[in-house]
Amino acid sequence: MYCSLISDPPEPPPGAASFNVGDKSVPIMTLEVSPF
């Protein structure tokens, strides 16, 4: 399920922020793995 959401989610899940990476929306949970 998460693979599909990260692949091309229609909108960020409730209670979870998301940011644009290139042309994909990634859940904020990926922030800890992101260089940001």
N, C-alpha and C positions, 0 to 999 in steps of 0.2 A: 504493500500500500504506500509506504513512504517513498519508495522508488518512483511511483507514479506521481506523487505530489511534488517531489523535487524535479521530476522531468519537466512538467509543465502544469503547475497548479492554477486553476481558474482564479483563485483568491486565497490569501493566507488564512489558515485555520483560526478559529476563535480563541482568543487568549494567548495566541502565539504570533509574535511579530515576524516579519520577513523582509529580506532585503534583496535587491536585484544584483545578480552576479553575471555580468556579461548580458545575456538575454534570458536568464533563468531566475526564478524566485526561489531562494533557499530559506528554510526555517531558521529562526534566530538560534536554534539549538546548534547549528553548524558554526556559530560565531566562535565557540571555544576552539574549534579546529581551524578557524580562519585566522589569517595573519593580522586582522584588525584587532 
